[in-house]
């Protein structure tokens, strides 16, 4: 029975799963778009949108919250370039585009990107 649990586990314990999601969000912020599986893209989108919403103010608290999850280079890009771009937007900072199945194992692939 599901018990209304949110989020996907990806067959990982809690701390490796958090590190995994942090690395995906970091790659999304640095590169602007990433290609991954559909489930990973959807879970990363949840995490990235919350982080962008928190950092839109540009305050010191926002910088500290971002620094908990990202490295210094990603925090700088997030606060200087990405967050001001979405100042007036009320949500929906990312887009998931479904690409089809991967040939090797049949996993559904998707492209996760920041909207302009």
C-alpha positions in Angstrom: 0.0 0.0 0.0 1.3 3.4 -1.0 0.6 5.4 2.2 0.9 8.7 0.3 4.7 8.7 0.4 6.2 11.4 -1.9 9.3 11.0 -4.0 11.1 8.2 -5.7 13.7 6.1 -4.0 15.8 5.0 -7.0 16.9 1.9 -5.0 19.2 4.0 -2.8 19.4 4.9 0.8 18.6 8.4 1.9 22.0 10.1 1.9 23.2 8.6 -1.5 19.8 9.6 -3.0 20.2 13.2 -1.7 23.7 13.4 -3.1 22.5 11.9 -6.4 19.7 14.5 -6.7 22.1 17.3 -5.7 24.4 16.3 -8.5 21.6 16.3 -11.0 20.4 19.7 -9.9 23.9 21.0 -10.1 24.3 19.8 -13.6 21.0 21.3 -14.6 22.0 24.7 -13.2 25.5 24.7 -14.7 24.5 23.3 -18.2 20.9 24.6 -18.5 19.6 21.2 -19.7 20.4 17.6 -19.0 19.3 14.3 -20.6 18.4 11.6 -18.2 15.6 9.0 -17.5 12.1 10.3 -17.2 11.7 9.3 -13.5 15.0 11.1 -12.6 14.0 14.2 -14.6 10.6 14.4 -12.8 12.2 14.0 -9.4 15.0 16.5 -10.2 12.4 19.0 -11.4 10.6 18.9 -8.0 13.9 19.6 -6.2 15.2 22.3 -8.6 12.0 24.3 -8.7 11.9 24.5 -4.9 15.5 25.6 -4.9 14.9 28.3 -7.5 11.9 29.6 -5.7 13.8 30.0 -2.5 16.7 31.8 -4.2 14.6 34.3 -6.2 15.0 36.9 -3.4 18.8 36.9 -3.6 19.1 37.3 0.2 21.9 35.9 2.3 19.5 33.3 3.6 18.8 32.2 0.0 22.5 31.9 -0.6 22.9 29.8 2.5 20.0 27.5 1.6 21.5 27.0 -1.9 24.9 26.3 -0.5 23.6 23.4 1.5 22.8 21.6 -1.8 25.2 23.0 -4.3 28.9 23.9 -4.7 30.1 27.5 -4.9 30.1 27.7 -8.8 26.5 26.5 -9.0 25.3 28.8 -6.2 26.9 31.8 -8.0 25.3 31.0 -11.3 21.9 30.3 -9.6 21.9 33.6 -7.7 23.5 35.8 -10.4 21.9 34.5 -13.6 19.0 32.1 -13.1 17.1 33.4 -10.1 16.8 37.0 -11.5 15.5 35.7 -14.8 12.5 34.2 -12.9 11.8 37.1 -10.6 8.3 37.7 -12.0 7.5 34.1 -12.8 5.2 32.3 -10.4 6.6 28.8 -11.0 7.3 26.3 -13.7 10.9 27.1 -14.2 11.7 23.7 -15.8 10.4 21.7 -18.7 10.5 17.9 -19.2 10.5 16.8 -22.8 10.1 13.1 -23.4 12.5 11.6 -25.9 11.5 7.9 -26.2 13.2 4.8 -25.0 16.9 4.0 -24.6 18.0 1.3 -26.8 20.2 -0.7 -24.4 17.7 -1.2 -21.6 14.4 0.3 -22.7 14.4 3.1 -20.1 12.2 6.0 -21.0 14.5 9.0 -21.6 13.7 12.7 -21.1 15.3 16.1 -21.5 15.1 18.4 -18.5 15.8 22.0 -19.2 15.3 25.5 -17.7 12.6 27.5 -19.6 13.6 30.9 -21.0 
